[in-house]
Amino acid sequence: MTGRLAPIRINGAGPTGSLLALGLANFGYPIHLYDPLSANQICSRSRAYALTHSSRRLLTRLGLWDELALFLSPFKTLRLEDRGINQFVSYTYLDLHPENRSSLSVGWILDHCFLMKLLMSRLERSSQVTLFLGEAADQSPFTSDDFGLVIAADGPRSPTRAHFKFPWWSHSYSQGCLTAKVRFRDIDPEKAFECFRPEGPLAILPLGNTDFQVVWSASLHRCRQLAGLETSAFLDQLCTILPNGLEPDVLLDSPAAFPLEISFAPKLHQQNVVLVGESGHRCHPVGGQGLNLCWRDVETLLQLMTSASCVRRGLKAVPGRYSRLRFFDLLTVGLATDLLVRLFSNRQSAFLLVRRLGLFMLKHSPLFRRVSLQAMSDGPSTLLQKLPK
Ligand SMILES: Cc1cc2nc3c(=O)[nH]c(=O)nc-3n(C[C@H](O)[C@H](O)[C@H](O)COP(=O)(O)OP(=O)(O)OC[C@H]3O[C@@H](n4cnc5c(N)ncnc54)[C@H](O)[C@@H]3O)c2cc1C
């Protein structure tokens, strides 16, 4: 049966392309996975991801959750602070949708290296997947006719998207973002922080024990300056912006600065070519939505592959339906993150009033907290339909 199925080509073996390859391999299609980086290079990025419950469900369905559990750092409390008006609200697992509460965690932090090592080892063992990594990745032009589907999972600068001339809309923020791994003194290892500061949001995410990933948004110029500081000077600067009671002890990696943008392709497919993950959209890292949004693309594609019409008509109907089904989630999350950044970086009195009202509602209304946490954790589209099992 496998011999009669046209292969699926995936360009990009990052967290999106690799997870999708594993999921698609279950349908019996031969999968060709390409990346110009070697497996070692793909695994060695210094980054941590905040995983939400939509990602937990997908990883569970693909049989990866239990093995990853060893490397996950759960957080039971998420403290959201507005420094402009000195107000805060704490989310706990009791604010989750009832279906999610048994996990007892608001979310999890996962180190990129652990995730990618597990995905790579599963891919190497799969008889359906052929890996073309590093020098083996043929960079010469290819035609989409040779494949049942061509999937671009090659990141925000996607060469595949450029090759097939997809329309692409992009806006660069004046803010950039600095990431650093830091060890703290006397800190609750199961608490995550999202602080809205006038220069941009600051996230402090637990990595296990007293180690945390700091994601610090500020002007790109300031981020680059901070990244160039000596360790002690960097920790001194960090001290000045941390929530009360947090004290950094050791810097664990080299801080790195990145530009930030909001971008998306208005249409995620052309004939049998589809854009998945950051090749199709990108948003501000506030709220740690990025990878979870990419994996909801993966989830939708896998669901379409199991649907009756796909079984009957083959892969032809998949790209168009995928593009339509993803529109609402991508648009609402993109707009919500953009709105949050604009609202909380603004000191006009009307905006401060909206923030006071919003924080007041969150603090005093369990329903408001539940709905907002569900939108962040399961995706806004689940507010209009039943939560998937
Ligand atoms: C500073 C920062 C902090 C972030 N923090 C978080 C967070 O806390 N939580 C979260 O969920 N997300 C976070 N994100 C977002 C997250 O990193 C991305 O969502 C995620 O990396 C997207 O995965 P991807 O596989 O789509 O793309 P990528 O990770 O960019 O992978 C793309 C792959 O394609 C390969 N490639 C490139 N060119 C080609 C080609 N021609 N052919 C084949 N392959 C190619 C690349 O080598 C790479 O391996 C953050 C992002 C930034 C910048």
PDBQT file of the ligand as one rigid body, heavy atoms in Angstrom, charges set to zero:
ROOT
HETATM    1  C1  LIG A 401      13.260  35.062  21.389  1.00  0.00    +0.000 C 
HETATM    2  C2  LIG A 401      12.164  34.078  21.160  1.00  0.00    +0.000 A 
HETATM    3  C3  LIG A 401      11.549  33.475  22.242  1.00  0.00    +0.000 A 
HETATM    4  C4  LIG A 401      10.536  32.562  22.044  1.00  0.00    +0.000 A 
HETATM    5  N1  LIG A 401       9.914  32.008  23.125  1.00  0.00    +0.000 NA
HETATM    6  C5  LIG A 401       8.915  31.118  22.938  1.00  0.00    +0.000 A 
HETATM    7  C6  LIG A 401       8.213  30.512  24.046  1.00  0.00    +0.000 A 
HETATM    8  O1  LIG A 401       8.480  30.797  25.207  1.00  0.00    +0.000 OA
HETATM    9  N2  LIG A 401       7.232  29.622  23.783  1.00  0.00    +0.000 N 
HETATM   10  C7  LIG A 401       6.891  29.282  22.516  1.00  0.00    +0.000 A 
HETATM   11  O2  LIG A 401       5.990  28.480  22.325  1.00  0.00    +0.000 OA
HETATM   12  N3  LIG A 401       7.540  29.825  21.436  1.00  0.00    +0.000 NA
HETATM   13  C8  LIG A 401       8.523  30.734  21.625  1.00  0.00    +0.000 A 
HETATM   14  N4  LIG A 401       9.155  31.295  20.545  1.00  0.00    +0.000 N 
HETATM   15  C9  LIG A 401       8.735  30.915  19.212  1.00  0.00    +0.000 C 
HETATM   16  C10 LIG A 401       9.350  29.585  18.798  1.00  0.00    +0.000 C 
HETATM   17  O3  LIG A 401      10.760  29.651  18.837  1.00  0.00    +0.000 OA
HETATM   18  C11 LIG A 401       8.892  29.279  17.397  1.00  0.00    +0.000 C 
HETATM   19  O4  LIG A 401       7.481  29.292  17.430  1.00  0.00    +0.000 OA
HETATM   20  C12 LIG A 401       9.361  27.918  16.908  1.00  0.00    +0.000 C 
HETATM   21  O5  LIG A 401      10.757  27.860  16.840  1.00  0.00    +0.000 OA
HETATM   22  C13 LIG A 401       8.791  27.685  15.500  1.00  0.00    +0.000 C 
HETATM   23  O6  LIG A 401       9.177  26.431  15.052  1.00  0.00    +0.000 OA
HETATM   24  P1  LIG A 401       9.272  26.089  13.494  1.00  0.00    +0.000 P 
HETATM   25  O7  LIG A 401       9.678  24.661  13.448  1.00  0.00    +0.000 OA
HETATM   26  O8  LIG A 401       8.022  26.522  12.806  1.00  0.00    +0.000 OA
HETATM   27  O9  LIG A 401      10.426  27.037  12.934  1.00  0.00    +0.000 OA
HETATM   28  P2  LIG A 401      11.989  27.002  13.278  1.00  0.00    +0.000 P 
HETATM   29  O10 LIG A 401      12.191  26.608  14.697  1.00  0.00    +0.000 OA
HETATM   30  O11 LIG A 401      12.523  28.313  12.824  1.00  0.00    +0.000 OA
HETATM   31  O12 LIG A 401      12.569  25.828  12.353  1.00  0.00    +0.000 OA
HETATM   32  C14 LIG A 401      12.718  25.972  10.963  1.00  0.00    +0.000 C 
HETATM   33  C15 LIG A 401      13.684  24.917  10.436  1.00  0.00    +0.000 C 
HETATM   34  O13 LIG A 401      13.720  25.051   9.005  1.00  0.00    +0.000 OA
HETATM   35  C16 LIG A 401      15.062  24.870   8.590  1.00  0.00    +0.000 C 
HETATM   36  N5  LIG A 401      15.266  25.457   7.237  1.00  0.00    +0.000 N 
HETATM   37  C17 LIG A 401      15.640  26.710   6.925  1.00  0.00    +0.000 A 
HETATM   38  N6  LIG A 401      15.754  26.821   5.579  1.00  0.00    +0.000 NA
HETATM   39  C18 LIG A 401      15.419  25.628   5.040  1.00  0.00    +0.000 A 
HETATM   40  C19 LIG A 401      15.329  25.111   3.715  1.00  0.00    +0.000 A 
HETATM   41  N7  LIG A 401      15.618  25.854   2.637  1.00  0.00    +0.000 N 
HETATM   42  N8  LIG A 401      14.937  23.818   3.534  1.00  0.00    +0.000 NA
HETATM   43  C20 LIG A 401      14.636  23.034   4.593  1.00  0.00    +0.000 A 
HETATM   44  N9  LIG A 401      14.719  23.476   5.871  1.00  0.00    +0.000 NA
HETATM   45  C21 LIG A 401      15.093  24.740   6.087  1.00  0.00    +0.000 A 
HETATM   46  C22 LIG A 401      15.879  25.526   9.684  1.00  0.00    +0.000 C 
HETATM   47  O14 LIG A 401      17.223  25.046   9.680  1.00  0.00    +0.000 OA
HETATM   48  C23 LIG A 401      15.114  25.100  10.939  1.00  0.00    +0.000 C 
HETATM   49  O15 LIG A 401      15.600  23.885  11.462  1.00  0.00    +0.000 OA
HETATM   50  C24 LIG A 401      10.150  32.229  20.723  1.00  0.00    +0.000 A 
HETATM   51  C25 LIG A 401      10.801  32.823  19.629  1.00  0.00    +0.000 A 
HETATM   52  C26 LIG A 401      11.779  33.759  19.838  1.00  0.00    +0.000 A 
HETATM   53  C27 LIG A 401      12.457  34.409  18.645  1.00  0.00    +0.000 C 
ENDROOT
TORSDOF 0
